[in-house]
Amino acid sequence: MSVVIVGGNECMVREYINLCNNYNCRAKVFCKMRDGLKNKVGSPELMILFTNTTSHKMVKHALSEVKGRDVKVERCHSSSLSALRSILDKHITEATLCSRS
């Protein structure tokens, strides 16, 4: 599963990626608004928005990139590893159950 994380703390980027790797997910993390965000999002299966640590403008750009596509969007106010773990638990288990049926 491919995951895009928008927001979060810059010092936690490596931990976010490592946690996603533990769930067999490929992750891209965008903590700051940068030129080219539009071209770098790609086509993820899950987009996680850490709303406490990102600007409204960045959320708006990220959502416009996945609009009209089959992408699950999860918003979370906290940008902690435990919050990310609970989101991944929810979506990875759901994806596993869907693929088995």
C-alpha positions in Angstrom: 0.0 0.0 0.0 1.3 3.5 -0.8 0.8 6.2 1.8 1.3 10.0 1.6 1.6 11.9 4.9 1.0 15.6 4.8 2.1 17.5 7.9 3.8 16.2 11.0 7.1 17.1 12.6 10.2 17.4 10.5 12.3 15.6 13.1 9.9 12.6 12.9 10.0 12.0 9.2 12.4 9.0 9.5 10.2 7.5 12.2 7.0 7.9 10.1 8.7 6.2 7.1 10.1 3.4 9.3 6.7 2.7 10.9 5.0 2.6 7.4 7.7 0.2 6.3 6.9 -2.1 9.3 3.4 -2.2 7.8 4.7 -3.0 4.3 3.7 0.4 3.1 5.6 2.8 0.9 5.5 6.3 2.3 6.1 9.8 1.2 6.1 12.6 3.9 5.6 16.3 3.2 6.0 18.3 6.4 6.4 21.7 4.7 4.8 23.3 1.7 7.3 23.1 -1.1 7.2 23.8 -4.8 6.3 20.7 -6.7 4.1 19.1 -4.0 1.5 18.9 -6.8 3.9 16.7 -8.9 5.3 14.6 -6.1 2.1 13.3 -4.4 1.6 10.6 -7.0 -1.3 8.1 -6.7 -1.4 6.9 -3.1 -4.0 4.5 -1.8 -4.1 6.4 1.6 -3.5 10.0 2.4 -3.0 11.0 6.0 -3.4 14.6 7.0 -1.9 15.7 10.3 -4.0 18.8 10.6 -2.4 20.3 13.7 1.0 20.7 12.1 0.2 21.8 8.6 -1.3 24.9 7.0 -4.8 25.1 5.5 -3.2 25.9 2.2 -1.1 22.7 2.2 -4.2 20.6 3.1 -6.1 22.2 0.3 -3.4 21.5 -2.3 -3.0 17.9 -1.1 -6.7 17.3 -1.3 -7.0 18.8 -4.7 -4.3 16.4 -6.0 -6.4 13.3 -5.0 -9.8 14.7 -5.8 -11.8 12.4 -8.1 -9.5 9.5 -7.5 -10.1 6.4 -5.3 -7.9 7.6 -2.4 -8.8 7.1 1.2 -8.2 10.3 3.2 -7.7 10.2 7.0 -7.5 13.4 9.0 -5.8 13.4 12.4 -5.2 16.3 14.8 -2.3 14.6 16.4 1.0 13.9 14.6 2.4 11.3 17.0 3.6 7.9 16.1 0.8 6.3 18.1 -1.7 8.2 16.0 -0.1 7.1 12.8 0.0 3.5 14.1 -3.7 3.5 14.9 -4.5 4.9 11.4 -2.3 2.2 9.8 -3.8 -0.5 11.9 -7.3 0.5 10.8 -6.5 0.8 7.1 -4.1 -2.1 6.7 -6.4 -4.5 8.5 -9.3 -3.2 6.3 -7.2 -3.7 3.1 -6.2 -7.1 4.2 -9.7 -8.2 4.8 -10.9 -6.8 1.5 -8.1 -8.6 -0.4 -9.0 -12.0 1.2 -12.6 -11.9 0.1 
